[in-house]
Amino acid sequence: MSGIGLVSNPYSKKNRKHPERLQQLIDCAPDRDLVRLPDTFEKMDEAMEHFKKTGVDIIAINGGDGTVHVALTSMMKAYRGLPLPKIAILKGGTMNMTATNLKLKGNTVAIFKRVVKAYNEEREIKVRKISLLKVNDRYGFIFGSGAVCTFMDLYHRSSNPSPLVAAKSVMAMAGSMLVHGKLAKEFFKPTWQELNADGFSFGRAPYLAFLITTLPSVGLGMDLTFRAKVDPKKAQMIAFRNKARIVPQVPRVWLGRAIPPDVVDDTVGSRFFINGEKSFRYTLDGDMYSSSGKLVVETGPLLNLVTE
């Protein structure tokens, strides 16, 4: 056994608010030499190189989706095709969609204690296999563009982002759409894109929003992309074209039912090509980026995510 590596950003919002919790995590770590507190991208790279050289069996990441995205990107850079350790996500951020999909119970410290206990007892660690998404040289689980980015902007305008803020944002957007309000116009600015999934083209259309993810749930209890769990090596793409018919589909989404094909383009695949005439913004696990107009989103590799 080669140990458990722990990474945590000491300056994240939750760690600044609860410094005692970060100290509890450090105290729980079996080996202090495998604890890293990177506060820059370079230090995250160094932490993953150290874990690779040490040969850790598990990397525990204390943070939300953004921190997990940065950590996994550094991990892929460090391991370069070598066998990957198991990943334990400790649900330590304001957005924790990956952890939510894993149905992890308890707080950050409780999750880490369970992982450490199972590891020290040399029990088989329970895992769920989920594929990463690769976008350029970055890795994550949820890719979005169009209104997805605008939603993230609205979400982060709050001084205290939370699931409640996210729910209020969705309701405000839906209400604005019903009355053709200013907020709806801000959210839904169609961009002409050609979407291609595994070689099949959906043609060029004015898309309002699209998601590509390997996770069945993207928040607020809605299994919008429930087909993502059919094959752990593939992702689901769902792209909205018809603004007028989006709001009536909300009950279907909450019940985990498919949306009619005249409202969305919906498919499962492993390689997606986005071909637009103009540059566009996109988000990967909540972090914002910009594309020149053409972008490839593909699955892989398959991760073993701890579900203890």
C-alpha positions as CSV (number, residue, x, y, z in Angstrom):
1,M,0.0,0.0,0.0
2,S,1.4,3.4,-1.0
3,G,-1.0,5.7,0.8
4,I,-3.6,8.4,0.3
5,G,-2.8,11.8,-1.2
6,L,-4.8,14.7,-0.1
7,V,-5.1,18.0,-2.0
8,S,-7.0,21.1,-0.8
9,N,-6.9,24.7,-1.7
10,P,-6.3,26.6,1.6
11,Y,-7.8,29.8,0.2
12,S,-11.0,28.4,-1.1
13,K,-14.2,30.1,0.2
14,K,-15.2,27.2,2.4
15,N,-11.7,26.6,3.8
16,R,-11.4,30.3,4.7
17,K,-14.8,30.2,6.3
18,H,-14.1,26.9,8.2
19,P,-10.3,26.7,8.8
20,E,-10.9,24.1,11.5
21,R,-12.4,21.7,9.0
22,L,-9.2,21.9,6.9
23,Q,-7.2,21.1,9.9
24,Q,-9.4,18.2,10.8
25,L,-8.8,16.8,7.3
26,I,-5.0,17.2,7.7
27,D,-5.2,15.5,11.1
28,C,-7.0,12.5,9.5
29,A,-4.5,12.0,6.8
30,P,-2.4,8.8,7.3
31,D,0.8,10.4,6.0
32,R,1.5,14.2,6.3
33,D,4.0,13.9,3.4
34,L,1.1,13.2,1.2
35,V,-0.9,16.3,2.1
36,R,-0.6,19.2,-0.3
37,L,-2.3,22.6,-0.1
38,P,-1.8,24.0,-3.6
39,D,-3.0,27.6,-4.1
40,T,-1.8,27.9,-7.7
41,F,-2.0,25.8,-10.9
42,E,1.8,25.3,-10.7
43,K,1.6,23.9,-7.2
44,M,-1.3,21.6,-8.1
45,D,0.9,20.3,-10.9
46,E,3.7,19.7,-8.4
47,A,1.3,17.9,-6.0
48,M,0.2,15.5,-8.7
49,E,3.8,14.8,-9.8
50,H,4.6,14.0,-6.1
51,F,1.7,11.6,-5.9
52,K,2.8,9.9,-9.1
53,K,6.3,9.4,-7.9
54,T,5.1,8.2,-4.5
55,G,2.6,5.8,-6.2
56,V,-0.4,6.7,-4.1
57,D,-3.4,4.4,-4.3
58,I,-6.0,7.2,-3.8
59,I,-6.1,10.9,-4.4
60,A,-8.6,12.7,-2.1
61,I,-9.7,16.1,-3.4
62,N,-11.2,18.6,-1.0
63,G,-13.2,21.1,-3.0
64,G,-16.1,21.7,-5.3
65,D,-16.4,20.9,-9.0
66,G,-14.0,23.7,-10.0
67,T,-11.2,22.4,-7.7
68,V,-11.9,18.8,-8.8
69,H,-11.6,19.9,-12.5
70,V,-8.3,21.7,-11.9
71,A,-6.9,18.7,-9.9
72,L,-7.9,16.1,-12.5
73,T,-6.4,18.2,-15.3
74,S,-3.1,18.3,-13.4
75,M,-3.3,14.6,-12.6
76,M,-3.8,13.8,-16.3
77,K,-0.8,15.9,-17.2
78,A,1.4,14.2,-14.5
79,Y,0.4,10.6,-15.2
80,R,0.5,10.7,-19.0
81,G,-1.1,7.4,-19.8
82,L,0.1,5.6,-16.6
83,P,-2.5,3.7,-14.5
84,L,-4.5,6.2,-12.5
85,P,-5.2,6.1,-8.7
86,K,-8.7,6.0,-7.3
87,I,-10.3,9.4,-6.8
88,A,-12.1,10.4,-3.6
89,I,-14.1,13.6,-3.9
90,L,-14.7,15.2,-0.5
91,K,-17.6,17.5,-1.3
92,G,-15.9,20.6,-0.1
93,G,-17.2,23.4,-2.4
94,T,-20.2,25.5,-3.2
95,M,-20.9,23.4,-6.3
96,N,-20.6,19.6,-5.8
97,M,-22.4,18.0,-8.7
98,T,-19.9,15.1,-9.1
99,A,-20.2,14.3,-5.4
100,T,-24.0,14.5,-5.7
101,N,-24.0,12.0,-8.5
102,L,-21.9,9.7,-6.4
103,K,-24.6,10.0,-3.6
104,L,-21.9,10.7,-1.0
105,K,-23.3,11.0,2.5
106,G,-22.0,13.2,5.3
107,N,-19.7,16.3,5.3
108,T,-16.2,16.6,4.0
109,V,-14.5,15.2,7.1
110,A,-16.9,12.3,7.5
111,I,-16.3,11.2,3.9
112,F,-12.5,11.4,4.3
113,K,-12.6,9.5,7.5
114,R,-14.6,6.6,5.9
115,V,-12.1,6.4,3.0
116,V,-9.1,6.4,5.4
117,K,-10.8,3.8,7.6
118,A,-11.5,1.5,4.7
119,Y,-8.0,1.9,3.4
120,N,-6.3,1.2,6.7
121,E,-8.4,-1.9,7.2
122,E,-7.3,-3.0,3.8
123,R,-10.9,-3.4,2.7
124,E,-11.9,-3.2,-1.0
125,I,-12.7,0.4,-1.7
126,K,-16.1,0.8,-3.3
127,V,-15.9,2.8,-6.6
128,R,-18.1,3.8,-9.5
129,K,-16.6,4.0,-13.0
130,I,-17.3,7.3,-14.8
131,S,-15.5,8.7,-17.8
132,L,-13.9,12.1,-17.8
133,L,-14.5,14.7,-20.6
134,K,-11.5,16.1,-22.4
135,V,-11.8,19.6,-23.8
136,N,-8.5,20.8,-25.3
137,D,-6.0,20.0,-22.5
138,R,-8.6,20.3,-19.7
139,Y,-10.6,17.5,-18.0
140,G,-13.9,17.5,-16.2
141,F,-17.4,16.1,-16.2
142,I,-19.9,18.8,-17.3
143,F,-19.4,20.8,-20.5
144,G,-21.9,23.6,-21.3
145,S,-22.4,26.6,-23.6
146,G,-25.0,29.2,-24.5
147,A,-27.5,29.7,-21.7
148,V,-25.6,27.4,-19.5
149,C,-22.8,30.0,-19.3
150,T,-25.3,32.8,-18.7
151,F,-26.8,30.8,-15.9
152,M,-23.3,30.4,-14.3
153,D,-22.9,34.2,-14.6
154,L,-26.1,34.7,-12.8
155,Y,-25.3,32.1,-10.2
156,H,-21.9,33.7,-9.4
157,R,-23.4,37.2,-9.1
158,S,-24.6,36.1,-5.7
159,S,-22.3,36.9,-2.8
160,N,-23.1,33.5,-1.4
161,P,-23.6,30.9,-4.2
162,S,-25.5,27.8,-3.0
163,P,-28.1,25.3,-4.3
164,L,-30.8,27.6,-3.1
165,V,-29.4,30.5,-5.2
166,A,-29.2,28.1,-8.2
167,A,-32.9,27.1,-7.7
168,K,-33.9,30.7,-7.5
169,S,-32.0,31.5,-10.6
170,V,-33.8,28.8,-12.6
171,M,-37.2,30.0,-11.3
172,A,-36.4,33.6,-12.2
173,M,-35.3,32.5,-15.7
174,A,-38.4,30.4,-16.2
175,G,-40.7,33.2,-15.0
176,S,-39.0,35.7,-17.3
177,M,-39.5,33.3,-20.3
178,L,-43.2,33.1,-19.7
179,V,-43.6,36.9,-19.9
180,H,-40.8,37.4,-22.5
181,G,-38.8,39.4,-20.0
182,K,-35.4,41.0,-20.1
183,L,-33.8,38.2,-18.2
184,A,-35.0,35.6,-20.7
185,K,-33.6,37.7,-23.6
186,E,-30.3,37.9,-21.8
187,F,-30.2,34.1,-21.2
188,F,-31.3,32.8,-24.6
189,K,-29.2,34.4,-27.3
190,P,-29.1,31.7,-30.0
191,T,-25.8,31.0,-31.8
192,W,-25.5,29.1,-35.1
193,Q,-23.6,25.9,-34.5
194,E,-23.2,22.6,-36.3
195,L,-23.1,19.7,-33.8
196,N,-21.6,16.3,-34.7
197,A,-21.7,13.3,-32.4
198,D,-19.5,10.2,-33.4
199,G,-19.6,11.3,-37.0
200,F,-23.3,12.0,-37.2
201,S,-24.2,15.6,-38.0
202,F,-27.3,17.3,-36.6
203,G,-26.9,20.0,-39.1
204,R,-26.5,23.7,-38.5
205,A,-29.1,25.4,-36.3
206,P,-29.5,28.3,-33.9
207,Y,-28.9,26.6,-30.5
208,L,-29.9,28.2,-27.3
209,A,-27.9,26.0,-25.0
210,F,-26.2,22.7,-24.9
211,L,-24.7,20.3,-22.4
212,I,-22.3,17.3,-22.8
213,T,-21.7,15.3,-19.6
214,T,-21.0,11.9,-18.3
215,L,-23.1,12.6,-15.2
216,P,-26.9,11.7,-15.1
217,S,-27.8,14.7,-12.9
218,V,-26.8,18.3,-13.5
219,G,-28.4,19.8,-10.4
220,L,-31.6,20.7,-8.6
221,G,-32.7,17.1,-8.5
222,M,-33.2,16.9,-12.3
223,D,-31.8,13.9,-14.1
224,L,-31.7,15.9,-17.3
225,T,-29.0,13.8,-18.8
226,F,-30.1,10.4,-17.3
227,R,-28.9,8.6,-20.5
228,A,-25.3,9.3,-19.5
229,K,-25.4,6.3,-17.1
230,V,-26.2,3.8,-19.8
231,D,-22.5,3.4,-20.7
232,P,-19.8,4.7,-18.4
233,K,-17.4,5.3,-21.4
234,K,-19.9,7.6,-23.1
235,A,-21.4,11.0,-22.5
236,Q,-24.9,12.4,-23.3
237,M,-25.3,15.6,-25.4
238,I,-28.5,17.6,-25.1
239,A,-28.9,20.7,-27.2
240,F,-31.9,23.1,-27.0
241,R,-33.3,24.7,-30.1
242,N,-36.8,25.7,-29.3
243,K,-37.1,28.4,-26.6
244,A,-40.8,28.6,-26.6
245,R,-41.1,24.9,-25.6
246,I,-38.4,24.7,-23.0
247,V,-40.4,25.7,-19.9
248,P,-43.2,23.2,-20.5
249,Q,-40.6,20.4,-20.4
250,V,-39.5,21.1,-16.8
251,P,-41.9,18.6,-15.3
252,R,-40.7,15.9,-17.7
253,V,-37.1,16.7,-16.8
254,W,-37.8,16.4,-13.1
255,L,-39.4,13.0,-13.6
256,G,-36.4,11.8,-15.6
257,R,-38.2,11.5,-18.9
258,A,-36.9,12.2,-22.4
259,I,-37.6,15.6,-24.0
260,P,-39.4,15.6,-27.4
261,P,-37.0,15.7,-30.4
262,D,-38.5,18.9,-31.7
263,V,-37.2,20.7,-28.6
264,V,-33.8,19.2,-28.4
265,D,-31.1,17.3,-30.2
266,D,-30.3,14.4,-27.8
267,T,-27.8,11.7,-28.2
268,V,-25.1,9.6,-26.5
269,G,-21.6,9.3,-27.8
270,S,-17.8,9.5,-27.2
271,R,-16.7,12.3,-29.5
272,F,-18.5,15.5,-30.2
273,F,-17.5,18.3,-32.6
274,I,-18.9,21.8,-32.3
275,N,-18.5,23.9,-35.4
276,G,-19.5,27.5,-35.1
277,E,-19.0,30.6,-37.2
278,K,-18.0,32.7,-34.2
279,S,-16.1,32.3,-31.0
280,F,-18.2,31.2,-28.0
281,R,-17.9,30.8,-24.3
282,Y,-18.1,27.5,-22.6
283,T,-18.0,26.1,-19.1
284,L,-16.2,23.0,-17.8
285,D,-17.4,22.1,-14.3
286,G,-18.2,25.7,-13.6
287,D,-15.0,27.3,-14.8
288,M,-15.3,29.6,-17.8
289,Y,-13.3,29.4,-21.0
290,S,-13.5,30.7,-24.6
291,S,-13.3,28.8,-27.9
292,S,-12.3,30.1,-31.3
293,G,-15.5,28.6,-32.8
294,K,-14.5,25.0,-33.3
295,L,-14.2,22.6,-30.4
296,V,-13.9,18.9,-29.8
297,V,-15.3,17.3,-26.6
298,E,-14.4,13.7,-26.1
299,T,-14.7,11.1,-23.4
300,G,-11.8,9.3,-21.6
301,P,-10.2,8.1,-19.6
302,L,-12.4,6.0,-17.2
303,L,-11.9,7.0,-13.6
304,N,-12.6,4.9,-10.4
305,L,-14.5,7.4,-8.2
306,V,-14.7,6.3,-4.6
307,T,-18.3,5.9,-3.2
308,E,-17.5,5.0,0.4
